[in-house]
């Protein structure tokens, strides 16, 4: 008898779960498909509107940054830097020496103050752009270019950034 009672209890549990599932299906079927589709459309429209607003805000921020960057430029010069002295070094040290030559050339010509000269002020900073670095290393460590044209830009904070000159 106990076995039959257990089987009956299991069957009852299964029936209850199937009835619950069927009731949930009926509830889902009760909601018209049109309402679901319109809700989905509204959600998509809201997401698109939010994306458009964020894109517009990003564009405005970029424009402001460009204007600020243009206003910050204090001094801008274009130089052709000879790198022939880099070829005096052994082949495996030429590109690193060319980088050092570019930095020293810019320090001399843009009159960067060294830390020893300044007292209490922030030292001016020299930054080489990735383009300049790639141009020097383009043919590998053994054969850097013989010369390079660069554009040195000094902003109001004293940071000097070296870019590749246009057309190179």
Secondary structure as GFF3:
##gff-version 3
##sequence-region A 1 168
A	DSSP	alpha_helix	2	30	.	.	.	ID=ss1
A	DSSP	alpha_helix	33	72	.	.	.	ID=ss2
A	DSSP	beta_strand	73	82	.	.	.	ID=ss3
A	DSSP	three_ten_helix	84	88	.	.	.	ID=ss4
A	DSSP	three_ten_helix	91	93	.	.	.	ID=ss5
A	DSSP	alpha_helix	94	109	.	.	.	ID=ss6
A	DSSP	beta_strand	125	128	.	.	.	ID=ss7
A	DSSP	alpha_helix	130	137	.	.	.	ID=ss8
A	DSSP	beta_strand	147	155	.	.	.	ID=ss9
A	DSSP	beta_strand	159	164	.	.	.	ID=ss10
###
